[in-house]
Amino acid sequence: MLNKIVMLLSLALVLWSSPAYGSDGKFTLVPRGGRVSFQATCFDDVATAKLLAWKEFQKIEFDNRLKFELDLQREKLSLEIKTVQIKFDESTIRYEEKIRLRDEEIKDLRDLIKKDRKVNLPLIIAGSIAAGIAVGVGSAYAIDRAFQ
């Protein structure tokens, strides 16, 4: 009895329902061998359940896909940031080592100059005096020869 009432209500809804324009759609159960006044596509209970669950399944599937892609992008960017940080740290270490070596070389050269000045100062003074005397004597000799 309840089955017949449901069938009659379903049939009444089908006959008096307005056409659907771009909505989610409605499913109407037509009894086996029943007649409808319009072209219809019929699905069994399993197919109808799959169609009704499809939208929810798609939403969950796309949410999972979005979460996966965002996590993947987050990990790629995290890896890139770590790579850049490693390159920066390595460049900083190389720079500091070059600066340390440059400072050591400058200090060594300054020490060498200080030692050379102290050790060779009397020799430089004696050499300068000897060269000055030689240039003076040579100039005097050349001038004497030129006027003779």
Secondary structure as the mmCIF struct_conf table of DSSP 4:
data_model
#
loop_
_struct_conf.conf_type_id
_struct_conf.id
_struct_conf.beg_label_comp_id
_struct_conf.beg_label_asym_id
_struct_conf.beg_label_seq_id
_struct_conf.end_label_comp_id
_struct_conf.end_label_asym_id
_struct_conf.end_label_seq_id
HELX_RH_AL_P HELX_RH_AL_P1 LEU A 2 TRP A 16
HELX_LH_PP_P HELX_LH_PP_P1 SER A 17 ALA A 20
BEND BEND1 TYR A 21 ASP A 24
TURN_TY1_P TURN_TY1_P1 ARG A 32 GLY A 33
BEND BEND2 SER A 37 PHE A 38
HELX_RH_AL_P HELX_RH_AL_P2 ASP A 45 ALA A 146
TURN_TY1_P TURN_TY1_P2 PHE A 147 PHE A 147
#
